[in-house]
Amino acid sequence: MPQQDDEPPTRRSDARRNRERILEVALAELTHSPAVALSTIAKKAGVGQGTFYRNFPDRESLILEVYRFEVQQVFEAARHLIDVRPPEQALREWLDRLAQYASAKAGLADAMREATRAPATPARWGHAPVTAAIELLLEANEEAGTIRPGVTPDDFLLAIAGLWQIGTRDDAHERAQRLFDLVTDGLRAGAPGARHDENG
């Protein structure tokens, strides 16, 4: 039977917060500058070099974990929004979160290529958490009658495919908003809730 971790809970909690803080800072810094020094990330995260390297022994391990961390945050955002917002509003707010992810992913691309020396490496991780988030949101909206029935995660991803072409342009936010308006208007067309509203 594996030996249980006897580290005090407070210390484990501190270690978890340190790790998450490093990842948050690394995401922002690497998105802005793929060549940022690891010592800069550690300093801005408020941790010592020892703590930093215990979590991330090299640049590649940090960058790959930043990518996984960001994808997971996209999924967690969907779960949270479903709990606190009406389904239609949750979907629209989540799309804004997805746009942030797309921008970060574009900014991280150079750092990822440099670290892995293999452009196809990120594809191995896939987008399972993103697809799962979309599935949660679509199911909630279909049950509420706020979107047309039968829309699949694949349908949705195809509809918003243009998001990945926007990148980090100065007008990226406005372009993403126009795309999302078109997509959500299309999802509402034929929704049971829309028919009830029209019929009074």
NUROTOR-644534 format. One record per atom (N, C-alpha, C): residue in one letter; residue number from 1; y, x, z. Coordinates in steps of 0.02 Angstrom, whole numbers, plus 50000, padded with zeros to 5 digits. Layout:
('a',NUM,(Y,X,Z))
...
***
This chain:
('m',1,(49940,50043,50000))
('m',1,(50000,50000,50000))
('m',1,(50062,50045,50000))
('p',2,(50112,50031,49955))
('p',2,(50172,50074,49952))
('p',2,(50208,50076,50018))
('q',3,(50236,50134,50033))
('q',3,(50274,50142,50095))
('q',3,(50341,50106,50089))
('q',4,(50358,50069,50140))
('q',4,(50420,50032,50139))
('q',4,(50480,50078,50149))
('d',5,(50535,50060,50118))
('d',5,(50597,50099,50125))
('d',5,(50625,50086,50195))
('d',6,(50628,50140,50236))
('d',6,(50652,50131,50304))
('d',6,(50725,50150,50311))
('e',7,(50761,50155,50255))
('e',7,(50832,50169,50257))
('e',7,(50868,50109,50286))
('p',8,(50917,50119,50331))
('p',8,(50953,50063,50362))
('p',8,(50983,50018,50309))
('p',9,(50982,49951,50321))
('p',9,(51009,49904,50272))
('p',9,(51082,49918,50253))
('t',10,(51122,49938,50302))
('t',10,(51193,49952,50287))
('t',10,(51199,50010,50238))
('r',11,(51158,50061,50246))
('r',11,(51161,50118,50201))
('r',11,(51137,50098,50131))
('r',12,(51085,50057,50128))
('r',12,(51062,50034,50063))
('r',12,(51115,49992,50028))
('s',13,(51150,49950,50067))
('s',13,(51203,49909,50039))
('s',13,(51260,49952,50013))
('d',14,(51278,50003,50051))
('d',14,(51331,50049,50029))
('d',14,(51310,50085,49965))
('a',15,(51247,50106,49962))
('a',15,(51223,50142,49902))
('a',15,(51225,50096,49841))
('r',16,(51207,50032,49851))
('r',16,(51209,49984,49796))
('r',16,(51280,49973,49772))
('r',17,(51327,49967,49819))
('r',17,(51397,49958,49800))
('r',17,(51424,50019,49763))
('n',18,(51405,50079,49787))
('n',18,(51427,50140,49754))
('n',18,(51403,50141,49681))
('r',19,(51340,50123,49672))
('r',19,(51311,50124,49605))
('r',19,(51347,50074,49559))
('e',20,(51358,50014,49585))
('e',20,(51392,49964,49544))
('e',20,(51464,49984,49529))
('r',21,(51496,50016,49578))
('r',21,(51565,50038,49566))
('r',21,(51566,50093,49513))
('i',22,(51519,50139,49515))
('i',22,(51515,50191,49463))
('i',22,(51507,50159,49394))
('l',23,(51462,50109,49389))
('l',23,(51449,50077,49325))
('l',23,(51511,50040,49300))
('e',24,(51546,50006,49344))
('e',24,(51607,49969,49324))
('e',24,(51660,50017,49298))
('v',25,(51670,50072,49334))
('v',25,(51720,50121,49313))
('v',25,(51698,50155,49248))
('a',26,(51634,50172,49244))
('a',26,(51608,50205,49184))
('a',26,(51616,50161,49123))
('l',27,(51603,50096,49130))
('l',27,(51612,50050,49074))
('l',27,(51683,50052,49048))
('a',28,(51732,50047,49093))
('a',28,(51802,50047,49073))
('a',28,(51822,50114,49042))
('e',29,(51801,50169,49073))
('e',29,(51821,50235,49050))
('e',29,(51788,50254,48984))
('l',30,(51723,50240,48977))
('l',30,(51688,50258,48916))
('l',30,(51710,50214,48857))
('t',31,(51726,50151,48871))
('t',31,(51752,50108,48819))
('t',31,(51818,50134,48792))
('h',32,(51859,50160,48837))
('h',32,(51925,50186,48818))
('h',32,(51919,50255,48786))
('s',33,(51875,50298,48814))
('s',33,(51868,50367,48790))
('s',33,(51796,50389,48797))
('p',34,(51757,50390,48742))
('p',34,(51686,50407,48745))
('p',34,(51673,50476,48773))
('a',35,(51721,50522,48769))
('a',35,(51711,50590,48792))
('a',35,(51736,50603,48863))
('v',36,(51753,50550,48899))
('v',36,(51780,50558,48967))
('v',36,(51731,50600,49009))
('a',37,(51759,50643,49051))
('a',37,(51718,50686,49094))
('a',37,(51685,50645,49149))
('l',38,(51623,50663,49166))
('l',38,(51588,50628,49219))
('l',38,(51623,50636,49286))
('s',39,(51655,50694,49296))
('s',39,(51692,50705,49358))
('s',39,(51750,50656,49365))
('t',40,(51780,50638,49308))
('t',40,(51835,50589,49309))
('t',40,(51809,50520,49330))
('i',41,(51751,50501,49304))
('i',41,(51721,50437,49323))
('i',41,(51705,50436,49397))
('a',42,(51676,50490,49422))
('a',42,(51658,50494,49493))
('a',42,(51721,50487,49536))
('k',43,(51774,50522,49517))
('k',43,(51836,50521,49557))
('k',43,(51866,50451,49557))
('k',44,(51869,50418,49499))
('k',44,(51899,50351,49496))
('k',44,(51855,50299,49531))
('a',45,(51790,50313,49535))
('a',45,(51745,50267,49570))
('a',45,(51747,50279,49645))
('g',46,(51780,50334,49667))
('g',46,(51786,50348,49738))
('g',46,(51723,50375,49770))
('v',47,(51681,50410,49730))
('v',47,(51619,50438,49758))
('v',47,(51619,50514,49746))
('g',48,(51581,50549,49787))
('g',48,(51574,50621,49779))
('g',48,(51526,50639,49723))
('q',49,(51528,50703,49703))
('q',49,(51484,50726,49650))
('q',49,(51410,50716,49668))
('g',50,(51393,50729,49731))
('g',50,(51324,50721,49752))
('g',50,(51300,50649,49744))
('t',51,(51341,50602,49766))
('t',51,(51323,50531,49759))
('t',51,(51317,50512,49686))
('f',52,(51363,50536,49646))
('f',52,(51363,50520,49574))
('f',52,(51298,50544,49542))
('y',53,(51281,50607,49552))
('y',53,(51223,50635,49518))
('y',53,(51156,50612,49547))
('r',54,(51156,50587,49608))
('r',54,(51095,50556,49634))
('r',54,(51080,50492,49596))
('n',55,(51132,50457,49577))
('n',55,(51124,50395,49539))
('n',55,(51113,50408,49464))
('f',56,(51150,50455,49438))
('f',56,(51149,50469,49366))
('f',56,(51147,50544,49355))
('p',57,(51087,50572,49346))
('p',57,(51080,50644,49341))
('p',57,(51111,50676,49279))
('d',58,(51123,50636,49227))
('d',58,(51153,50664,49167))
('d',58,(51192,50609,49130))
('r',59,(51228,50630,49079))
('r',59,(51271,50585,49042))
('r',59,(51232,50529,49008))
('e',60,(51175,50547,48979))
('e',60,(51135,50498,48944))
('e',60,(51112,50442,48990))
('s',61,(51088,50460,49049))
('s',61,(51063,50408,49095))
('s',61,(51120,50362,49116))
('l',62,(51180,50388,49124))
('l',62,(51237,50346,49142))
('l',62,(51254,50297,49086))
('i',63,(51259,50322,49025))
('i',63,(51280,50280,48969))
('i',63,(51229,50226,48955))
('l',64,(51166,50243,48958))
('l',64,(51115,50192,48945))
('l',64,(51116,50138,49000))
('e',65,(51127,50159,49062))
('e',65,(51129,50111,49117))
('e',65,(51192,50068,49113))
('v',66,(51248,50096,49090))
('v',66,(51309,50057,49081))
('v',66,(51296,50000,49031))
('y',67,(51262,50017,48977))
('y',67,(51247,49966,48927))
('y',67,(51204,49911,48957))
('r',68,(51151,49930,48992))
('r',68,(51107,49879,49023))
('r',68,(51144,49838,49075))
('f',69,(51187,49871,49113))
('f',69,(51226,49838,49165))
('f',69,(51272,49785,49134))
('e',70,(51305,49803,49079))
('e',70,(51351,49756,49047))
('e',70,(51314,49696,49018))
('v',71,(51257,49708,48987))
('v',71,(51218,49652,48960))
('v',71,(51196,49605,49016))
('q',72,(51174,49633,49072))
('q',72,(51153,49591,49128))
('q',72,(51211,49551,49157))
('q',73,(51271,49580,49158))
('q',73,(51329,49544,49183))
('q',73,(51346,49484,49139))
('v',74,(51333,49491,49074))
('v',74,(51344,49435,49028))
('v',74,(51299,49376,49047))
('f',75,(51236,49391,49063))
('f',75,(51189,49339,49084))
('f',75,(51210,49308,49151))
('e',76,(51228,49351,49199))
('e',76,(51248,49325,49265))
('e',76,(51310,49280,49259))
('a',77,(51355,49297,49213))
('a',77,(51415,49256,49203))
('a',77,(51395,49186,49181))
('a',78,(51345,49181,49137))
('a',78,(51323,49114,49114))
('a',78,(51295,49074,49172))
('r',79,(51253,49104,49213))
('r',79,(51224,49068,49270))
('r',79,(51279,49044,49318))
('h',80,(51328,49088,49330))
('h',80,(51382,49069,49376))
('h',80,(51423,49012,49348))
('l',81,(51442,49016,49284))
('l',81,(51484,48965,49254))
('l',81,(51450,48897,49252))
('i',82,(51385,48896,49240))
('i',82,(51349,48833,49240))
('i',82,(51351,48800,49309))
('d',83,(51353,48842,49361))
('d',83,(51355,48815,49429))
('d',83,(51423,48787,49448))
('v',84,(51477,48814,49419))
('v',84,(51544,48797,49443))
('v',84,(51587,48760,49392))
('r',85,(51564,48752,49330))
('r',85,(51604,48720,49279))
('r',85,(51563,48666,49244))
('p',86,(51596,48616,49215))
('p',86,(51560,48569,49171))
('p',86,(51530,48607,49113))
('p',87,(51474,48585,49085))
('p',87,(51439,48624,49034))
('p',87,(51482,48646,48975))
('e',88,(51524,48601,48948))
('e',88,(51564,48619,48890))
('e',88,(51615,48673,48908))
('q',89,(51646,48668,48967))
('q',89,(51694,48719,48988))
('q',89,(51658,48785,49004))
('a',90,(51598,48780,49033))
('a',90,(51560,48841,49047))
('a',90,(51545,48879,48984))
('l',91,(51526,48844,48931))
('l',91,(51510,48876,48868))
('l',91,(51572,48911,48839))
('r',92,(51629,48877,48842))
('r',92,(51690,48906,48812))
('r',92,(51712,48967,48852))
('e',93,(51709,48964,48918))
('e',93,(51729,49021,48958))
('e',93,(51680,49079,48950))
('w',94,(51617,49062,48942))
('w',94,(51567,49115,48932))
('w',94,(51579,49151,48865))
('l',95,(51601,49115,48815))
('l',95,(51616,49147,48751))
('l',95,(51671,49200,48759))
('d',96,(51720,49186,48802))
('d',96,(51771,49236,48816))
('d',96,(51740,49298,48848))
('r',97,(51692,49287,48892))
('r',97,(51657,49343,48924))
('r',97,(51617,49382,48872))
('l',98,(51587,49346,48825))
('l',98,(51549,49379,48772))
('l',98,(51595,49421,48728))
('a',99,(51655,49397,48717))
('a',99,(51703,49436,48677))
('a',99,(51719,49502,48712))
('q',100,(51726,49500,48778))
('q',100,(51738,49562,48816))
('q',100,(51679,49610,48807))
('y',101,(51619,49583,48810))
('y',101,(51559,49624,48801))
('y',101,(51558,49655,48731))
('a',102,(51575,49615,48680))
('a',102,(51574,49641,48612))
('a',102,(51624,49698,48604))
('s',103,(51683,49690,48635))
('s',103,(51733,49742,48632))
('s',103,(51709,49806,48667))
('a',104,(51679,49797,48726))
('a',104,(51653,49855,48763))
('a',104,(51598,49889,48724))
('k',105,(51554,49849,48693))
('k',105,(51499,49877,48656))
('k',105,(51525,49919,48597))
('a',106,(51577,49893,48564))
('a',106,(51606,49931,48509))
('a',106,(51636,49996,48534))
('g',107,(51669,49993,48591))
('g',107,(51699,50054,48619))
('g',107,(51648,50104,48643))
('l',108,(51590,50079,48665))
('l',108,(51537,50123,48690))
('l',108,(51494,50153,48635))
('a',109,(51500,50127,48575))
('a',109,(51454,50148,48522))
('a',109,(51453,50223,48512))
('d',110,(51512,50254,48508))
('d',110,(51515,50326,48497))
('d',110,(51483,50364,48555))
('a',111,(51496,50342,48615))
('a',111,(51467,50375,48674))
('a',111,(51391,50369,48674))
('m',112,(51367,50311,48654))
('m',112,(51295,50300,48652))
('m',112,(51262,50344,48600))
('r',113,(51293,50348,48541))
('r',113,(51264,50390,48488))
('r',113,(51264,50463,48509))
('e',114,(51319,50484,48540))
('e',114,(51324,50554,48562))
('e',114,(51271,50570,48615))
('a',115,(51260,50523,48661))
('a',115,(51214,50536,48716))
('a',115,(51141,50534,48694))
('t',116,(51125,50487,48650))
('t',116,(51055,50478,48631))
('t',116,(51034,50518,48570))
('r',117,(51083,50537,48528))
('r',117,(51068,50571,48465))
('r',117,(51022,50529,48421))
('a',118,(51022,50464,48432))
('a',118,(50979,50420,48392))
('a',118,(51014,50352,48386))
('p',119,(51047,50338,48328))
('p',119,(51085,50276,48321))
('p',119,(51045,50213,48335))
('a',120,(50979,50215,48325))
('a',120,(50940,50154,48334))
('a',120,(50918,50142,48406))
('t',121,(50931,50190,48450))
('t',121,(50906,50184,48519))
('t',121,(50927,50119,48553))
('p',122,(50991,50099,48551))
('p',122,(51011,50038,48585))
('p',122,(50971,49977,48564))
('a',123,(50947,49976,48502))
('a',123,(50910,49918,48479))
('a',123,(50846,49907,48518))
('r',124,(50820,49960,48548))
('r',124,(50758,49953,48586))
('r',124,(50768,49909,48647))
('w',125,(50829,49909,48674))
('w',125,(50841,49868,48734))
('w',125,(50847,49794,48715))
('g',126,(50869,49781,48655))
('g',126,(50876,49712,48632))
('g',126,(50933,49676,48668))
('h',127,(50936,49611,48655))
('h',127,(50988,49570,48685))
('h',127,(50956,49511,48722))
('a',128,(50898,49523,48752))
('a',128,(50863,49468,48786))
('a',128,(50907,49432,48837))
('p',129,(50946,49468,48880))
('p',129,(50988,49432,48928))
('p',129,(51042,49389,48894))
('v',130,(51069,49413,48838))
('v',130,(51119,49373,48802))
('v',130,(51087,49310,48774))
('t',131,(51028,49318,48744))
('t',131,(50993,49260,48717))
('t',131,(50975,49211,48772))
('a',132,(50954,49236,48830))
('a',132,(50938,49192,48886))
('a',132,(50999,49155,48910))
('a',133,(51057,49188,48911))
('a',133,(51119,49155,48931))
('a',133,(51137,49099,48883))
('i',134,(51130,49113,48819))
('i',134,(51145,49062,48769))
('i',134,(51099,49002,48777))
('e',135,(51035,49015,48790))
('e',135,(50987,48961,48799))
('e',135,(51006,48917,48858))
('l',136,(51026,48949,48914))
('l',136,(51047,48910,48973))
('l',136,(51106,48865,48957))
('l',137,(51155,48892,48923))
('l',137,(51216,48855,48908))
('l',137,(51203,48799,48858))
('l',138,(51164,48813,48807))
('l',138,(51148,48761,48758))
('l',138,(51109,48704,48789))
('e',139,(51060,48720,48831))
('e',139,(51020,48668,48864))
('e',139,(51064,48624,48908))
('a',140,(51109,48655,48946))
('a',140,(51153,48617,48990))
('a',140,(51198,48570,48950))
('n',141,(51224,48595,48894))
('n',141,(51268,48554,48853))
('n',141,(51230,48499,48815))
('e',142,(51169,48514,48794))
('e',142,(51131,48462,48759))
('e',142,(51113,48406,48808))
('e',143,(51095,48424,48869))
('e',143,(51080,48373,48919))
('e',143,(51141,48331,48936))
('a',144,(51200,48362,48934))
('a',144,(51262,48326,48948))
('a',144,(51288,48287,48888))
('g',145,(51257,48297,48830))
('g',145,(51279,48262,48770))
('g',145,(51342,48289,48740))
('t',146,(51359,48352,48755))
('t',146,(51423,48379,48731))
('t',146,(51416,48422,48669))
('i',147,(51354,48434,48646))
('i',147,(51343,48468,48583))
('i',147,(51290,48429,48543))
('r',148,(51287,48442,48479))
('r',148,(51237,48410,48438))
('r',148,(51168,48433,48459))
('p',149,(51118,48391,48458))
('p',149,(51051,48411,48481))
('p',149,(51017,48458,48432))
('g',150,(50971,48499,48460))
('g',150,(50929,48541,48418))
('g',150,(50957,48610,48400))
('v',151,(51015,48628,48427))
('v',151,(51043,48694,48413))
('v',151,(51003,48747,48452))
('t',152,(50981,48799,48418))
('t',152,(50941,48851,48449))
('t',152,(50985,48913,48463))
('p',153,(50963,48958,48508))
('p',153,(51000,49020,48518))
('p',153,(51009,49060,48454))
('d',154,(50959,49059,48410))
('d',154,(50965,49094,48346))
('d',154,(51020,49063,48303))
('d',155,(51023,48997,48302))
('d',155,(51077,48962,48266))
('d',155,(51145,48985,48292))
('f',156,(51151,48986,48358))
('f',156,(51213,49003,48390))
('f',156,(51234,49075,48374))
('l',157,(51187,49121,48379))
('l',157,(51202,49191,48365))
('l',157,(51223,49201,48293))
('l',158,(51192,49165,48247))
('l',158,(51213,49169,48177))
('l',158,(51284,49142,48169))
('a',159,(51300,49089,48205))
('a',159,(51366,49058,48199))
('a',159,(51422,49105,48224))
('i',160,(51407,49145,48275))
('i',160,(51459,49189,48303))
('i',160,(51450,49261,48279))
('a',161,(51410,49272,48227))
('a',161,(51397,49340,48204))
('a',161,(51461,49379,48187))
('g',162,(51512,49343,48166))
('g',162,(51575,49376,48150))
('g',162,(51607,49412,48208))
('l',163,(51588,49392,48269))
('l',163,(51617,49424,48329))
('l',163,(51604,49499,48328))
('w',164,(51545,49520,48305))
('w',164,(51527,49591,48307))
('w',164,(51565,49632,48255))
('q',165,(51599,49597,48209))
('q',165,(51638,49632,48158))
('q',165,(51711,49641,48178))
('i',166,(51731,49608,48231))
('i',166,(51802,49611,48252))
('i',166,(51819,49678,48283))
('g',167,(51773,49705,48323))
('g',167,(51783,49771,48354))
('g',167,(51841,49771,48403))
('t',168,(51881,49824,48402))
('t',168,(51934,49834,48451))
('t',168,(52003,49830,48419))
('r',169,(52010,49792,48365))
('r',169,(52075,49785,48333))
('r',169,(52127,49756,48381))
('d',170,(52191,49767,48365))
('d',170,(52245,49742,48408))
('d',170,(52243,49666,48414))
('d',171,(52223,49632,48360))
('d',171,(52221,49559,48362))
('d',171,(52151,49533,48376))
('a',172,(52108,49574,48407))
('a',172,(52038,49555,48418))
('a',172,(52032,49490,48459))
('h',173,(52073,49483,48510))
('h',173,(52069,49424,48553))
('h',173,(52084,49361,48514))
('e',174,(52139,49362,48475))
('e',174,(52158,49303,48437))
('e',174,(52106,49286,48385))
('r',175,(52078,49336,48352))
('r',175,(52027,49323,48301))
('r',175,(51964,49293,48333))
('a',176,(51945,49319,48391))
('a',176,(51887,49292,48426))
('a',176,(51898,49220,48447))
('q',177,(51958,49204,48470))
('q',177,(51974,49136,48491))
('q',177,(51968,49088,48432))
('r',178,(51993,49108,48373))
('r',178,(51988,49064,48314))
('r',178,(51915,49053,48295))
('l',179,(51875,49106,48298))
('l',179,(51804,49100,48282))
('l',179,(51770,49052,48331))
('f',180,(51785,49060,48395))
('f',180,(51753,49018,48445))
('f',180,(51774,48945,48439))
('d',181,(51837,48933,48420))
('d',181,(51860,48865,48409))
('d',181,(51821,48832,48353))
('l',182,(51809,48870,48299))
('l',182,(51771,48843,48243))
('l',182,(51699,48827,48264))
('v',183,(51670,48873,48302))
('v',183,(51600,48864,48322))
('v',183,(51593,48805,48370))
('t',184,(51637,48801,48420))
('t',184,(51631,48746,48469))
('t',184,(51647,48679,48437))
('d',185,(51694,48677,48389))
('d',185,(51708,48615,48353))
('d',185,(51646,48593,48315))
('g',186,(51611,48642,48285))
('g',186,(51551,48626,48248))
('g',186,(51495,48601,48293))
('l',187,(51489,48630,48353))
('l',187,(51438,48608,48400))
('l',187,(51450,48537,48424))
('r',188,(51514,48518,48431))
('r',188,(51530,48451,48454))
('r',188,(51517,48397,48402))
('a',189,(51520,48417,48338))
('a',189,(51509,48368,48284))
('a',189,(51438,48340,48289))
('g',190,(51433,48275,48296))
('g',190,(51368,48243,48302))
('g',190,(51340,48242,48372))
('a',191,(51380,48263,48422))
('a',191,(51356,48261,48491))
('a',191,(51355,48189,48516))
('p',192,(51303,48170,48554))
('p',192,(51299,48101,48580))
('p',192,(51362,48081,48619))
('g',193,(51388,48128,48658))
('g',193,(51449,48113,48697))
('g',193,(51507,48097,48652))
('a',194,(51512,48134,48595))
('a',194,(51566,48122,48548))
('a',194,(51561,48053,48517))
('r',195,(51499,48031,48502))
('r',195,(51490,47964,48473))
('r',195,(51510,47910,48523))
('h',196,(51491,47921,48588))
('h',196,(51510,47871,48639))
('h',196,(51586,47866,48644))
('d',197,(51620,47924,48642))
('d',197,(51693,47923,48648))
('d',197,(51724,47885,48590))
('e',198,(51697,47896,48529))
('e',198,(51725,47864,48470))
('e',198,(51716,47789,48473))
('n',199,(51659,47768,48503))
('n',199,(51645,47697,48507))
('n',199,(51678,47663,48566))
('g',200,(51712,47705,48607))
('g',200,(51745,47676,48665))
('g',200,(51697,47659,48720))
***
